[in-house]
Amino acid sequence: MQKIIPPVLFLICIVLMLVLWWFYPVYQWLSFPLSLIGAAPFIVGIGIAIHGSQVFEKKETNIETFDDPNVLVTDGIFKFSRNPMYVGFVTALFGIAIILGDASTIVIAISFLVITDRWYIPFEEKAMERVFGEAYLEYKTKVRRWI
């Protein structure tokens, strides 16, 4: 079975949000032009996710979720969050939910958050503990999972 990597799930969530907004709106809680305030969290979220991936690139470490890590990254944005790319994706999805302004889209953003928190992160944390042992456990005590 092929595993869905987080950026692909992020894009799937965006498509689902647009489909729900267009075809199955539930409750329009925010309308245009006020809904454009969602652009700020969207842009910030994308920026956080990109910055996190750039730190990985600079450290020349593996970014693939389902492959073993090869470098324990603890500096840069990783001083503030163990999972800044996920923080960025979630922030961006909530930004889109605000832009679309329909309650149904919030369900998708929350779903991504739950899937990430309950499946992706625990999977990655087990790999980090296995590969880096005590160094990762110490990092874990100093830096929060999200923010």
N, C-alpha and C positions, 0 to 999 in steps of 0.2 A: 504494500500500500504506500502510495506516495504521500509524503507529509507536506502540509501547506506551510510555507515559511511566512513569518510575520508580515513582511511587506506585501505579500500577495493577499493575505487575509485583510490587511488594511485596505487594499484596493477593492476587494470583494465587498467590504463593509461600505465603502463609498458608493459603489454601484447599488447595493441594497438600499442604502439611504435614499438615493435618487429615485429608485423604483417605488419605494414606499411613499415618498413625498409626492410623486407624480400620479401614481395609480391608486394608492390606498391611504390618503391622508386621514389622520385620526382627529387631531385637534390643532388648529393653527394658533399657537400661543404667542407668536411674534411675527409681525409682518414687515414688509419692505417699507421704508428704507432702514428702520431700526434694526432689522435682522442683520444688516451689514456689519454690526459690531462683532459678529462672529468671525470676520476676516482676521481680526487681531489674534485670537487664540489659534486659528488655523495657521497663520504665518509663523507665529512663535513656535507652535508644535512642529511644523515642518523644519524650522531652523534648528530646534533641539535635536530632532532625529538625524538630520544631516550632520550636525556637529559631532554627535556621538559616533556616527559611522566614519567620519573623517579622523577621529582619534584612533579608531581601530585601524584604519588604513595607514596612518602615520606610524603606529606601533607594529605594523605588518603582522597583524594577528587575524585569525579566522573570525569571520563575521557570520558564518553559516550556523543557524540555530541547532541543527541536528548533527553537526560535526564536533569533535572534541576541541576545546579551546587550546591555544598554544602559548598565549601570553596573558597574564593577569593584569588587566588595565585598571589602575586605581587613581590616576591623575586626571587633570582636566575636569571635564564635566562629571566624570566618574567619582570625583570627591564628594559630590552632592547627591548622587543617585546611582545605585547599582545598575539601573535599567533606564538610562536616559532616552534611549531610542523608543522604548515603549511609552515613556512619559510623553514624548513628542507625538507619537501616533495617537494616543488617547486624547491629548490636548487638541490636536488637529481635527479628530473626529467630532469632539464636542463643538469645535468651531464651525464645522460643517452643519451640525445639528442646529446651531443657533442661526446660521445663514438661511437654512431651509425653514426654520421656525415651526416645524410640525413635531408633535409629541412622539410620533412613531419613529422618527429618526434618532431620538434619544435612546430608544431601546437598543438600537444597533451599536451605538457608542458604548453603552453600558455592557452589552454582550462582549464586545472586543476587550474591554477592561477585565471582565470576569474570566474570559478564556485565557487572556495573557497572564493574569494573576494566579489562576488555578492550574494551568497546563504548561505554557511555555516557560515561565519563570522557574517553577519547581524542577522542570526537566533540565534547564540550564544550570540551576544551582547544584543539582546532584552531580552533573558533569564537572563543574568548577571544584566542588569538594573532592571529587575523585582525583582530579588532575593536580590541583594545587594544595590540597590538604589544609594544614594549619594556617597557611598564609591567607587563604580565602576565608576561612572561618574568622580570622582576626579582622579582615576587611569587612566582613558581614556585620560584625559587632559595632563597627565605626560608622558605616554608611547605610542609610535606610534603603529599603527595596524600591520605593517610588521616589518620594521627595522628603 
